Amino acid sequence: MKKNKMLLVLWVTGRCNLQCMYCYASAGSELSQCQDMPVKTAMAAITRFADAPLIIQFTGGEPLLGWETICEVVRNVEKQGIDAEFRLQTNGTLLERKHAEFIKEHAISIGISLDGVPEVNELLRGKTADAVRGVRLLAEYGIRVNINAVVTAMNVRELPRLVDFCWYLGSVNGIGLDLFRSAGRGRPVFDKLRITPSQIEEVLPAMQNRCDQLRTLSGRSIALREVEEARRRMTFGKKLPYCYAGCGRAAALLPDGSCYPCGSLAGEKDYFMGNILEQVSLKKLDGEAKLGKLRKKECFLCRYEKFCPEGCPSRMILNGEPEVDCTLRKTAFQIVENSDV
């Protein structure tokens, strides 16, 4: 019987060309001090977990700064016949034709980080013109992308405009919302940047309405990841885990081989599982991931309880109170219930 897939997140480098104010990596932290991952370390992890089909996600830092490692790892995995698919999460600002050609050749799925329309993204990330140029370059090669937006108090009200912007880019499949976490650089500014449940209740339907309008007008649509996930769960008809980490099917690897149960918990000492070059406990991998299942009494009374994945484990651990995460899921379920599609 075929085994379930496992997500392996490889931090191929701790280096980055941006200084996002909410980044997991804070000045002087373990993550910001990480340099490049040796190919040997990456392959040790891949071999360790290759008894199951793998989803190998390259991240960082900015993974394009560790490009040679990515290329060698992909070639080694394909040469060895390991059952794996590849994903790349990048800020997109460094993309060149050599990257597009390799991504196309090896069918690497790609996500681009973009937190809003240009004037908003410029405040939060910077180098927006370079990111847009990267998306358009990929489009020349027929490569479509997914956009990931970190949701903070500085951009939440502007997110409906991001739908229009992504539609005009022409090669965006969908937008995913990553609720701001209290980690790394984000920890000292968490109270300043955190959003409220009411903001989510307002912005997610507004985004979906704009998606629907654009589809009606043009026949071409942008999908909202959270809404489509809710649709899938309601169609399937029963509870599914929030993510691979939530069911003990994920591991995140830092350049030095340190292993954690989730990319968002990388560098958090309480969730260190060991070094891949020494020994990593799969039992601990499963146990640490399930620490995120902090259900509230209200969950059992919720009409969506039988579908709900209970939210992001790492956000519950890092942020504490899960109201915003809960509201995001509930609002997505409500949108699906009221949808004609």
Rosetta silent file (secondary structure, phi, psi, omega in degrees, C-alpha in Angstrom):
SEQUENCE: MKKNKMLLVLWVTGRCNLQCMYCYASAGSELSQCQDMPVKTAMAAITRFADAPLIIQFTGGEPLLGWETICEVVRNVEKQGIDAEFRLQTNGTLLERKHAEFIKEHAISIGISLDGVPEVNELLRGKTADAVRGVRLLAEYGIRVNINAVVTAMNVRELPRLVDFCWYLGSVNGIGLDLFRSAGRGRPVFDKLRITPSQIEEVLPAMQNRCDQLRTLSGRSIALREVEEARRRMTFGKKLPYCYAGCGRAAALLPDGSCYPCGSLAGEKDYFMGNILEQVSLKKLDGEAKLGKLRKKECFLCRYEKFCPEGCPSRMILNGEPEVDCTLRKTAFQIVENSDV
SCORE:     score description
SCORE:     0.000 S_00000001
   1 L     0.000  135.809 -176.877    0.000    0.000    0.000 S_00000001
   2 L   -69.910  135.294 -179.689    1.328    3.428   -0.961 S_00000001
   3 L   -78.198  156.437  175.083    2.439    5.588    1.954 S_00000001
   4 L   -68.357  151.502 -179.648    1.165    9.097    2.595 S_00000001
   5 L   -67.364  155.041  174.962    3.330   11.951    1.381 S_00000001
   6 E  -125.568  138.359  178.003    5.785   13.718    3.643 S_00000001
   7 E   -94.423  124.387  176.365    6.760   17.386    3.454 S_00000001
   8 E  -117.815  112.528 -178.819   10.470   18.119    3.817 S_00000001
   9 E   -96.205  119.615 -179.009   11.310   21.820    4.115 S_00000001
  10 E  -107.873  114.534  173.260   14.940   22.620    3.297 S_00000001
  11 E   -81.184   88.828 -172.452   16.332   25.979    4.442 S_00000001
  12 E   -69.151  -18.320  175.184   18.982   26.030    1.747 S_00000001
  13 E  -159.335  151.589  172.604   20.401   29.298    3.096 S_00000001
  14 L   -93.174   -6.119 -178.446   19.918   31.724    5.956 S_00000001
  15 L   -77.447  149.331  177.092   20.954   34.628    3.735 S_00000001
  16 L  -150.250  149.035  179.323   18.363   37.023    2.349 S_00000001
  17 L   -94.284   -0.477  177.097   18.399   40.165    0.219 S_00000001
  18 L  -117.748  169.427  178.750   15.383   41.659    2.041 S_00000001
  19 L  -133.356   60.464 -178.236   14.754   42.751    5.630 S_00000001
  20 L   -62.130  135.111 -171.556   11.042   42.079    6.183 S_00000001
  21 L   -68.387  -17.068 -176.398   10.007   43.402    9.584 S_00000001
  22 L  -111.081   10.708 -173.711    8.080   40.251   10.526 S_00000001
  23 L   -59.914  146.984  176.529   10.540   37.602    9.288 S_00000001
  24 L   -56.291  -36.754 -176.290   11.057   34.469   11.374 S_00000001
  25 L   -83.815  119.796  177.439   14.800   35.234   11.364 S_00000001
  26 L  -107.641  157.463 -177.958   15.750   38.029   13.754 S_00000001
  27 L   -55.066  127.353  177.207   19.121   39.733   14.018 S_00000001
  28 L    85.020   -4.866 -178.355   21.540   37.545   15.933 S_00000001
  29 L   -78.738  169.942  178.333   19.215   34.541   15.994 S_00000001
  30 H   -58.800  -39.895 -177.043   20.162   31.012   15.006 S_00000001
  31 H   -67.841  -43.275 -176.559   18.264   31.379   11.734 S_00000001
  32 H   -70.107  -20.810  179.725   19.867   34.655   10.681 S_00000001
  33 H   -87.030  -12.131  179.681   23.318   33.206   11.366 S_00000001
  34 L   -64.237  139.593  175.283   22.710   30.163    9.146 S_00000001
  35 L  -103.378 -129.011 -175.244   24.670   30.179    5.919 S_00000001
  36 E   -98.487  144.189  178.815   24.259   27.716    3.056 S_00000001
  37 L   -79.185  124.968  174.165   23.135   24.118    3.385 S_00000001
  38 L   -64.470  144.929  178.616   25.694   21.597    2.094 S_00000001
  39 H   -57.935  -36.702  179.490   24.270   19.239   -0.511 S_00000001
  40 H   -57.710  -41.178 -179.886   25.419   16.357    1.691 S_00000001
  41 H   -67.230  -44.939  178.796   23.156   17.568    4.508 S_00000001
  42 H   -60.335  -44.593 -178.080   20.147   17.973    2.223 S_00000001
  43 H   -69.728  -30.238  175.919   20.617   14.520    0.737 S_00000001
  44 H   -62.452  -41.391  178.517   21.014   12.977    4.196 S_00000001
  45 H   -68.130  -44.116 -179.044   17.560   14.298    5.095 S_00000001
  46 H   -61.709  -43.770  178.583   16.026   13.214    1.802 S_00000001
  47 H   -64.447  -38.919 -178.852   17.466    9.721    2.171 S_00000001
  48 H   -60.962  -36.916 -174.207   16.295    9.572    5.800 S_00000001
  49 H  -107.836    8.139 -172.240   12.669   10.239    4.848 S_00000001
  50 L   -76.639    5.929  175.141   12.573    8.703    1.347 S_00000001
  51 L   -74.135   -9.952  175.369   10.572    5.671    2.445 S_00000001
  52 L  -122.421  155.749  173.292    7.532    7.841    1.668 S_00000001
  53 L   -58.860  135.788 -173.569    6.781   10.020   -1.381 S_00000001
  54 E  -108.759  144.145  162.315    8.330   13.412   -0.664 S_00000001
  55 E  -108.491  111.518 -177.561    7.335   17.007   -1.216 S_00000001
  56 E  -101.406  114.915 -178.394   10.644   18.861   -1.060 S_00000001
  57 E  -109.158  123.090  178.099   10.215   22.570   -0.450 S_00000001
  58 E   -92.113  127.099 -178.970   13.188   24.902   -0.844 S_00000001
  59 E  -147.757 -168.020 -179.167   13.064   27.960    1.369 S_00000001
  60 E  -171.371 -149.562   38.143   15.241   30.198    3.525 S_00000001
  61 L    36.958 -168.502  172.564   16.350   33.016    3.849 S_00000001
  62 L  -103.542  108.224 -172.091   16.005   33.658    0.163 S_00000001
  63 H   -60.235  -25.833  179.360   16.518   30.253   -1.485 S_00000001
  64 H   -65.631  -17.951  174.462   17.733   31.706   -4.791 S_00000001
  65 H   -75.502  -12.371  174.012   20.880   32.749   -2.902 S_00000001
  66 H  -114.798   38.053 -171.575   21.503   29.022   -2.467 S_00000001
  67 H   -59.705  -42.096 -177.886   20.702   28.203   -6.077 S_00000001
  68 H   -62.446  -36.518  176.214   23.597   25.834   -6.746 S_00000001
  69 H   -62.937  -45.246  179.089   22.524   23.688   -3.811 S_00000001
  70 H   -57.657  -48.243 -178.432   18.973   23.540   -5.164 S_00000001
  71 H   -59.701  -45.246 -177.201   20.155   22.487   -8.620 S_00000001
  72 H   -68.376  -39.359  178.737   22.411   19.753   -7.292 S_00000001
  73 H   -63.521  -46.623 -179.817   19.778   18.400   -4.919 S_00000001
  74 H   -59.489  -46.381 -179.327   17.130   18.249   -7.663 S_00000001
  75 H   -63.577  -41.783  179.735   19.497   16.470  -10.039 S_00000001
  76 H   -63.610  -43.789 -179.863   20.596   13.990   -7.345 S_00000001
  77 H   -61.972  -44.960 -179.941   17.012   13.173   -6.381 S_00000001
  78 H   -67.134  -39.598 -179.850   16.022   12.594  -10.005 S_00000001
  79 H   -63.810  -36.969 -177.885   19.155   10.559  -10.716 S_00000001
  80 L   -84.268   -3.564  177.822   18.478    8.297   -7.729 S_00000001
  81 L    70.458   26.002  179.040   14.858    7.802   -8.740 S_00000001
  82 L   -73.558  135.324 -179.808   13.476    9.096   -5.444 S_00000001
  83 L   -74.576  102.645 -175.379    9.729    9.683   -5.513 S_00000001
  84 E  -153.691  149.224  167.889    9.556   13.442   -4.961 S_00000001
  85 E  -118.640  155.723 -173.193    7.990   16.658   -6.162 S_00000001
  86 E  -117.968  142.048  174.794    9.656   20.035   -5.731 S_00000001
  87 E  -132.125  149.170  179.037    8.426   23.388   -4.500 S_00000001
  88 E  -132.637  123.124  176.138   10.213   26.711   -4.237 S_00000001
  89 E  -109.751  116.501 -171.793    9.092   29.602   -2.027 S_00000001
  90 E  -138.307  158.188  172.885   10.893   32.817   -2.994 S_00000001
  91 L   -80.241   -8.341  171.730   10.501   36.575   -2.814 S_00000001
  92 L    78.392   -5.492 -172.034   11.013   36.511   -6.588 S_00000001
  93 L   -76.170  -18.125 -176.070   13.290   39.541   -6.726 S_00000001
  94 L  -105.500    6.099 -175.545   16.380   37.639   -7.902 S_00000001
  95 L   -62.710  132.809  176.466   14.775   35.533  -10.624 S_00000001
  96 L  -129.070  175.534 -177.833   16.749   35.279  -13.863 S_00000001
  97 H   -62.588  -34.478  179.292   16.363   33.250  -17.045 S_00000001
  98 H   -62.418  -35.128  177.564   18.638   30.487  -15.744 S_00000001
  99 H   -69.264  -46.418 -178.411   16.225   30.007  -12.845 S_00000001
 100 H   -60.280  -42.029 -179.401   13.151   30.006  -15.083 S_00000001
 101 H   -62.865  -43.280 -179.415   14.703   27.462  -17.441 S_00000001
 102 H   -69.314  -43.439  178.417   15.588   25.082  -14.599 S_00000001
 103 H   -58.660  -42.765  178.926   12.210   25.519  -12.883 S_00000001
 104 H   -66.218  -46.962 -176.733   10.467   24.738  -16.170 S_00000001
 105 H   -61.004  -37.855 -173.591   12.677   21.763  -16.994 S_00000001
 106 L  -105.704   13.241  174.350   12.198   20.117  -13.602 S_00000001
 107 L    51.805   49.118  179.244    8.513   21.032  -13.054 S_00000001
 108 L   -86.818  123.626  174.897    9.149   22.894   -9.816 S_00000001
 109 E   -71.962  142.989 -173.743    6.054   24.511   -8.318 S_00000001
 110 E  -132.287  134.985  174.741    6.757   28.083   -7.296 S_00000001
 111 E  -115.991  137.850  179.789    5.317   30.450   -4.738 S_00000001
 112 E  -114.255  132.817  178.089    6.079   34.173   -4.711 S_00000001
 113 E   -85.533  121.645 -179.720    5.825   36.288   -1.563 S_00000001
 114 L  -150.756  120.577 -170.494    3.876   39.494   -2.187 S_00000001
 115 L   -97.515    5.159  179.312    2.036   41.315    0.581 S_00000001
 116 L   162.979 -173.656  173.859   -0.079   43.713   -1.438 S_00000001
 117 L   -62.022  163.344 -170.666   -0.216   46.121   -4.339 S_00000001
 118 H   -47.914  -46.435 -176.008    3.141   47.791   -5.074 S_00000001
 119 H   -67.315  -29.181  177.934    2.873   50.710   -2.641 S_00000001
 120 H   -78.444  -47.796  179.790    1.868   48.370    0.214 S_00000001
 121 H   -60.704  -33.475 -179.359    4.397   45.657   -0.566 S_00000001
 122 H   -63.459  -36.273  178.612    7.118   48.284   -0.798 S_00000001
 123 H   -69.376  -37.489 -173.289    6.507   49.281    2.827 S_00000001
 124 H   -90.814  -36.702 -175.567    6.547   45.711    4.112 S_00000001
 125 L  -120.690  -45.934 -174.617    9.087   43.958    1.898 S_00000001
 126 L    89.238  171.497  177.404   10.628   46.313   -0.639 S_00000001
 127 L    54.010   37.648 -177.547   11.970   45.585   -4.146 S_00000001
 128 H   -62.742  -41.185 -179.592    8.424   45.210   -5.476 S_00000001
 129 H   -59.878  -36.645  178.952    9.382   46.053   -9.057 S_00000001
 130 H   -69.061  -38.609  178.218   11.934   43.233   -9.003 S_00000001
 131 H   -64.493  -42.841  178.799    9.352   40.763   -7.681 S_00000001
 132 H   -64.730  -41.638  176.748    6.885   41.746  -10.413 S_00000001
 133 H   -58.630  -40.235  178.877    9.619   41.449  -13.024 S_00000001
 134 H   -62.884  -43.027  178.336   10.286   37.930  -11.698 S_00000001
 135 H   -62.261  -42.884 -179.330    6.637   36.907  -12.040 S_00000001
 136 H   -68.863  -34.316  176.280    6.531   38.239  -15.595 S_00000001
 137 H   -63.225  -46.578  178.249    9.773   36.480  -16.478 S_00000001
 138 H   -59.716  -37.699 -179.937    8.349   33.156  -15.302 S_00000001
 139 H   -61.572  -32.485  177.666    5.226   33.831  -17.372 S_00000001
 140 H   -60.637  -26.527 -179.268    7.401   34.037  -20.493 S_00000001
 141 L   -98.878    9.702  179.920    8.251   30.378  -19.861 S_00000001
 142 L    74.407   20.820 -177.917    4.636   29.405  -19.238 S_00000001
 143 L   -97.174  117.318  177.031    5.236   29.095  -15.501 S_00000001
 144 L   -91.974  155.177 -173.650    2.280   30.036  -13.342 S_00000001
 145 E  -129.497  162.680  168.117    2.733   30.993   -9.699 S_00000001
 146 E  -111.435  140.632 -179.507    0.908   31.137   -6.401 S_00000001
 147 E   -99.622  135.194  175.373    1.154   34.289   -4.310 S_00000001
 148 E  -115.070  123.355 -179.454    1.683   34.140   -0.559 S_00000001
 149 E  -115.979  124.076  173.076    0.749   37.227    1.464 S_00000001
 150 E   -79.038  124.563 -173.591    1.673   37.676    5.122 S_00000001
 151 E   -94.839  118.470  178.672   -1.351   39.350    6.724 S_00000001
 152 L  -131.512  174.465  177.258   -0.617   42.178    9.156 S_00000001
 153 L   -63.907  -19.115 -176.958   -2.363   45.304   10.400 S_00000001
 154 L   -83.596  -16.899 -177.163   -0.425   47.239    7.755 S_00000001
 155 L  -129.632   -6.654 -170.594   -1.891   45.440    4.738 S_00000001
 156 H   -59.517  -40.311 -177.552   -5.101   43.668    5.749 S_00000001
 157 H   -72.547  -18.225 -176.763   -7.486   46.362    4.478 S_00000001
 158 H   -95.508   -1.039 -174.544   -5.677   46.535    1.131 S_00000001
 159 H   -63.218  -32.944  175.377   -5.821   42.819    0.329 S_00000001
 160 H   -58.334  -31.868  177.368   -8.860   43.049   -2.010 S_00000001
 161 H   -69.252  -26.731  177.461   -6.713   45.257   -4.249 S_00000001
 162 H   -64.531  -33.645  177.220   -4.111   42.476   -4.325 S_00000001
 163 H   -58.066  -48.572  178.807   -6.684   40.273   -6.085 S_00000001
 164 H   -61.220  -43.807 -177.912   -6.923   42.796   -8.925 S_00000001
 165 H   -61.471  -44.427  179.465   -3.165   43.194   -9.087 S_00000001
 166 H   -66.227  -36.782  177.832   -2.608   39.437   -9.340 S_00000001
 167 H   -62.089  -43.471 -179.386   -5.318   39.138  -11.990 S_00000001
 168 H   -68.810  -27.366  175.350   -3.613   41.792  -14.120 S_00000001
 169 H   -63.142  -33.061  169.361   -0.273   39.995  -13.781 S_00000001
 170 L    89.125  -15.319 -176.366   -1.998   37.213  -15.707 S_00000001
 171 L  -124.678   23.131 -179.214   -0.042   34.181  -14.513 S_00000001
 172 E   -99.958  123.423  177.484   -1.196   33.880  -10.895 S_00000001
 173 E   -76.336  -43.471 -174.950   -3.216   30.795   -9.971 S_00000001
 174 E  -165.536  172.645 -179.925   -4.148   31.861   -6.483 S_00000001
 175 E  -123.331  131.118  174.516   -3.431   33.805   -3.318 S_00000001
 176 E  -111.652  143.398 -179.066   -2.717   32.270    0.078 S_00000001
 177 E  -105.709  121.476  179.445   -2.983   34.179    3.343 S_00000001
 178 E  -108.712  103.247 -178.293   -0.289   33.602    5.940 S_00000001
 179 E   -64.486  132.573 -177.903   -1.402   35.096    9.250 S_00000001
 180 L   -51.584  132.646  179.716    1.418   36.990   10.955 S_00000001
 181 L  -109.427  149.664  176.415    3.274   34.933   13.592 S_00000001
 182 L   -85.616   79.117 -178.947    5.033   36.073   16.750 S_00000001
 183 L  -149.907  154.248  176.978    8.470   34.755   15.802 S_00000001
 184 H    55.834 -132.586  178.394   11.878   36.126   14.832 S_00000001
 185 H   -63.326  -22.985 -177.995   11.750   39.811   13.932 S_00000001
 186 H   -73.332  -20.055 -175.510    7.999   39.652   14.315 S_00000001
 187 L   -60.589  -50.774 -178.141    8.093   38.949   18.041 S_00000001
 188 L   -69.727  -16.598 -179.468    8.879   42.495   19.265 S_00000001
 189 L  -111.876   16.389 -175.180    6.327   44.055   16.869 S_00000001
 190 H   -59.822  -46.791 -178.517    3.592   41.456   17.307 S_00000001
 191 H   -63.904  -31.114  179.952    1.184   43.746   19.184 S_00000001
 192 H   -74.021  -37.131 -171.744    1.688   46.453   16.557 S_00000001
 193 H  -102.256   -9.463 -177.143    1.136   44.213   13.531 S_00000001
 194 L   -65.963  150.792  179.932   -1.403   41.655   14.754 S_00000001
 195 L  -106.833  170.564 -177.792   -4.842   41.714   13.159 S_00000001
 196 L  -109.988  158.132  176.310   -8.293   41.257   14.677 S_00000001
 197 H   -56.663  -38.720 -178.254  -11.028   38.703   13.946 S_00000001
 198 H   -64.390  -31.933  177.588  -13.320   41.471   12.680 S_00000001
 199 H   -66.556  -39.703  176.863  -10.739   42.487   10.083 S_00000001
 200 H   -65.495  -43.036  179.605  -10.664   38.920    8.745 S_00000001
 201 H   -59.858  -28.599 -179.865  -14.469   38.774    8.691 S_00000001
 202 H   -85.773  -43.948 -168.393  -14.441   41.882    6.524 S_00000001
 203 H   -81.200  -36.379 -176.416  -11.522   41.273    4.189 S_00000001
 204 H   -65.051  -46.539  174.821  -11.911   37.602    3.187 S_00000001
 205 H   -61.842  -35.207  178.364  -15.452   38.007    1.759 S_00000001
 206 H   -64.387  -39.768  177.384  -14.320   41.206    0.030 S_00000001
 207 H   -65.210  -44.797 -179.126  -11.457   39.314   -1.604 S_00000001
 208 H   -65.300  -38.597  177.009  -13.740   36.471   -2.666 S_00000001
 209 H   -59.783  -40.508  179.451  -16.301   38.919   -4.063 S_00000001
 210 H   -68.321  -38.805  175.735  -13.594   40.478   -6.195 S_00000001
 211 H   -59.179  -44.401 -179.331  -12.467   37.041   -7.389 S_00000001
 212 H   -64.663  -41.905  179.489  -16.057   36.242   -8.371 S_00000001
 213 H   -62.212  -44.100 -179.230  -16.497   39.568  -10.176 S_00000001
 214 H   -65.875  -37.624  178.002  -13.322   39.089  -12.192 S_00000001
 215 H   -65.439  -41.674  179.568  -14.339   35.552  -13.141 S_00000001
 216 H   -64.424  -40.846 -176.328  -17.766   36.778  -14.287 S_00000001
 217 H   -75.193  -33.527 -170.041  -16.298   39.637  -16.306 S_00000001
 218 H  -122.222  -17.505 -174.313  -13.403   37.791  -17.913 S_00000001
 219 L    81.589   -2.610  179.431  -13.815   34.058  -17.480 S_00000001
 220 L  -115.843  133.531 -172.010  -10.432   34.013  -15.753 S_00000001
 221 L  -124.535  161.285  170.047  -10.243   33.655  -12.014 S_00000001
 222 L  -114.313  130.235  179.732   -7.913   33.927   -9.045 S_00000001
 223 E   -93.057  144.124  171.519   -8.415   31.316   -6.320 S_00000001
 224 E   -98.209  119.276 -173.816   -8.175   32.068   -2.611 S_00000001
 225 H   -53.843  -46.427 -175.658   -6.299   29.201   -0.979 S_00000001
 226 H   -64.949  -36.941  178.367   -8.222   29.332    2.310 S_00000001
 227 H   -70.579  -41.764 -179.912  -11.607   29.298    0.576 S_00000001
 228 H   -67.678  -34.186  175.751  -10.616   26.455   -1.750 S_00000001
 229 H   -65.559  -41.852  177.662   -9.314   24.445    1.203 S_00000001
 230 H   -62.325  -40.997  178.769  -12.632   24.965    2.991 S_00000001
 231 H   -61.878  -43.165 -179.816  -14.469   23.869   -0.161 S_00000001
 232 H   -63.543  -41.834 -178.627  -12.353   20.728   -0.393 S_00000001
 233 H   -66.894  -41.181 -179.837  -12.962   19.852    3.254 S_00000001
 234 H   -70.436  -34.129  177.488  -16.717   20.352    3.014 S_00000001
 235 H   -69.105  -41.553  179.861  -16.862   18.344   -0.217 S_00000001
 236 H   -65.946  -34.474  171.813  -14.804   15.534    1.312 S_00000001
 237 L    88.922    7.616  175.058  -17.224   15.562    4.222 S_00000001
 238 L  -155.117  170.467 -174.848  -14.939   14.925    7.168 S_00000001
 239 L   -68.063  133.538  173.294  -12.068   16.375    9.134 S_00000001
 240 L  -121.676  152.280  178.524   -8.633   16.458    7.497 S_00000001
 241 L   -59.944  151.268  178.732   -5.393   17.601    9.181 S_00000001
 242 L   -61.061  -41.920 -174.851   -4.534   21.288    8.800 S_00000001
 243 L  -157.680  178.646  179.147   -1.145   20.476    7.287 S_00000001
 244 L   -62.810  -39.067  179.902    1.531   17.806    7.022 S_00000001
 245 H   -65.109  -34.055 -177.663    3.059   18.889   10.344 S_00000001
 246 H   -64.817  -16.683  176.809   -0.314   18.579   12.043 S_00000001
 247 H  -121.571   22.238  175.607   -0.283   14.823   11.447 S_00000001
 248 L    71.117   26.248 -178.316    3.432   14.264   11.955 S_00000001
 249 L  -115.592   36.627  179.766    4.238   14.128    8.231 S_00000001
 250 E  -146.581  153.927  172.970    6.640   17.066    7.993 S_00000001
 251 E  -149.657  143.091  177.743   10.168   18.041    8.918 S_00000001
 252 E  -120.075  132.914 -173.237   12.084   21.288    8.475 S_00000001
 253 E  -118.483  125.244  173.979   15.851   21.270    8.141 S_00000001
 254 L   -83.240  164.264 -176.303   18.228   24.156    8.835 S_00000001
 255 L   -56.225  -28.265 -179.159   21.536   24.409    6.934 S_00000001
 256 L   -86.111    1.496  179.318   23.483   22.822    9.806 S_00000001
 257 L    97.782   -4.011  177.425   21.196   19.770    9.834 S_00000001
 258 E   -62.874  136.441 -172.973   19.045   20.816   12.803 S_00000001
 259 E  -118.807  138.749 -179.064   15.584   19.334   12.409 S_00000001
 260 E  -135.165  159.127 -176.214   12.184   20.697   13.519 S_00000001
 261 L   -77.472   -8.052 -175.927    8.596   19.459   13.007 S_00000001
 262 L  -158.786  143.981  179.449    7.525   22.559   11.057 S_00000001
 263 H   -60.516  -32.880 -179.089    9.190   25.344    9.076 S_00000001
 264 H   -73.980  -16.200  179.049    7.504   27.963   11.241 S_00000001
 265 H  -102.519    3.707  179.177    9.026   26.417   14.368 S_00000001
 266 L   -59.830  130.996 -178.572   12.550   26.213   12.965 S_00000001
 267 L    90.820  -11.760  176.932   14.974   27.694   15.461 S_00000001
 268 L   -82.043  111.344 -170.498   12.534   27.317   18.372 S_00000001
 269 H   -58.942  -31.958 -179.174   14.607   25.354   20.879 S_00000001
 270 H   -66.697  -14.357 -176.562   11.612   23.657   22.509 S_00000001
 271 H  -116.770   15.533  176.537   10.860   21.948   19.189 S_00000001
 272 L   -69.734  127.444 -176.815   14.367   20.841   18.239 S_00000001
 273 L  -102.797   -9.411 -175.997   14.245   17.162   17.259 S_00000001
 274 E   127.349 -179.248  179.435   17.935   16.511   16.739 S_00000001
 275 E  -106.580  132.790 -175.427   20.430   16.795   13.914 S_00000001
 276 L   -62.332  -25.101  179.146   19.832   14.871   10.710 S_00000001
 277 L   -79.038   -8.322  178.104   23.543   14.047   10.547 S_00000001
 278 L  -116.814  -86.019 -179.059   23.209   12.320   13.908 S_00000001
 279 L  -152.750  132.518  175.859   19.753   11.101   14.916 S_00000001
 280 L  -122.582  129.368 -178.344   16.195   12.379   14.499 S_00000001
 281 L   -87.640  116.314  176.712   13.334   10.711   16.345 S_00000001
 282 H   -67.020  -30.821  176.939   10.290   10.108   14.153 S_00000001
 283 H   -63.280  -42.562  178.837    8.280    9.487   17.318 S_00000001
 284 H   -68.931  -35.696  176.580    9.208   12.941   18.567 S_00000001
 285 H   -55.326  -45.961 -179.453    8.420   14.388   15.136 S_00000001
 286 H   -68.772  -42.638 -177.804    4.878   13.114   15.466 S_00000001
 287 H   -67.090  -43.219 -178.329    4.496   14.156   19.083 S_00000001
 288 H   -64.635  -39.958 -179.181    5.798   17.703   18.697 S_00000001
 289 H   -61.662  -37.886 -175.958    3.527   18.401   15.750 S_00000001
 290 H   -77.500   -7.117  173.667    0.481   17.352   17.738 S_00000001
 291 L   -61.677  -21.510 -178.864    1.275   19.814   20.524 S_00000001
 292 L   -75.038   -7.609 -177.547   -0.474   22.346   18.322 S_00000001
 293 L   -82.945   77.726 -177.389   -3.879   20.705   18.851 S_00000001
 294 L  -106.459   74.799 -174.386   -5.065   23.140   21.506 S_00000001
 295 L   -75.851  147.413  176.869   -8.819   22.950   21.039 S_00000001
 296 L  -101.470  161.923  178.597  -11.179   25.251   22.904 S_00000001
 297 H   -57.675  -36.661 -178.119  -14.569   24.345   24.367 S_00000001
 298 H   -60.740  -26.772 -178.362  -16.208   26.503   21.711 S_00000001
 299 H   -58.299  -39.304 -174.987  -14.823   24.208   19.002 S_00000001
 300 H   -73.239  -14.945  179.054  -17.178   21.394   19.993 S_00000001
 301 H   -99.665   -5.966 -175.591  -20.196   23.695   19.627 S_00000001
 302 L   -75.942  139.027 -178.864  -19.170   25.104   16.239 S_00000001
 303 L   -65.788  -19.351 -178.533  -21.281   24.111   13.237 S_00000001
 304 L  -100.377   10.335 -174.363  -18.079   23.525   11.232 S_00000001
 305 L   -55.583  -37.559 -175.511  -16.414   21.290   13.823 S_00000001
 306 L   -73.622  -13.330  177.470  -16.695   18.158   11.695 S_00000001
 307 L  -105.915  -28.214 -165.182  -14.783   19.842    8.835 S_00000001
 308 L   -68.215  134.456  178.446  -12.423   22.194   10.647 S_00000001
 309 L   -81.848    0.947  176.205   -8.696   21.352   10.742 S_00000001
 310 L    74.740   11.526  173.284   -8.425   23.304   14.033 S_00000001
 311 L    86.412  175.565 -176.115   -6.012   25.876   12.662 S_00000001
 312 L   -76.316  120.123  179.565   -2.259   26.146   12.263 S_00000001
 313 H   -57.037  -42.667 -176.488   -0.368   24.331   15.054 S_00000001
 314 H   -67.545  -36.032  178.536    2.625   26.672   14.897 S_00000001
 315 H   -67.536  -37.170  176.916    0.463   29.797   15.130 S_00000001
 316 H   -63.853  -38.598  179.675   -1.305   28.413   18.180 S_00000001
 317 H   -69.728  -46.005 -173.451    2.065   27.718   19.759 S_00000001
 318 H   -82.337  -38.392 -174.766    3.678   31.045   18.836 S_00000001
 319 H   -94.253  -20.687 -178.076    0.714   33.419   19.020 S_00000001
 320 L    85.890 -104.750 -175.323   -1.242   31.818   21.814 S_00000001
 321 L   -61.463  126.413 -173.390   -4.905   32.776   21.400 S_00000001
 322 L   -93.049   15.240 -173.141   -6.297   31.226   18.178 S_00000001
 323 H   -55.685  -44.361 -176.515   -9.261   33.601   17.577 S_00000001
 324 H   -66.209  -44.072  178.098   -7.929   35.113   14.347 S_00000001
 325 H   -60.402  -44.969  179.060   -7.002   31.726   12.907 S_00000001
 326 H   -59.814  -44.823 -179.050  -10.407   30.372   13.936 S_00000001
 327 H   -63.680  -37.423  177.942  -12.193   33.318   12.329 S_00000001
 328 H   -60.846  -47.185 -179.721  -10.281   32.810    9.079 S_00000001
 329 H   -64.380  -46.738 -176.434  -11.398   29.153    8.855 S_00000001
 330 H   -62.809  -42.165  179.623  -14.980   29.921    9.883 S_00000001
 331 H   -64.897  -38.646  177.601  -15.303   32.782    7.405 S_00000001
 332 H   -63.345  -42.514  176.982  -13.950   30.575    4.611 S_00000001
 333 H   -61.791  -40.311  179.336  -16.534   27.887    5.435 S_00000001
 334 H   -63.937  -39.619  177.877  -19.285   30.526    5.388 S_00000001
 335 H   -61.206  -43.476  179.824  -18.164   31.745    1.965 S_00000001
 336 H   -64.557  -42.743  179.207  -18.339   28.197    0.601 S_00000001
 337 H   -58.539  -37.016 -176.017  -21.787   27.659    2.113 S_00000001
 338 L   -92.585    4.623 -175.156  -23.084   30.805    0.435 S_00000001
 339 L   -87.540  148.493  174.973  -21.352   30.138   -2.879 S_00000001
 340 L   -93.361   -8.391 -174.557  -23.078   29.133   -6.112 S_00000001
 341 L   -89.052    0.000    0.000  -19.854   27.627   -7.515 S_00000001
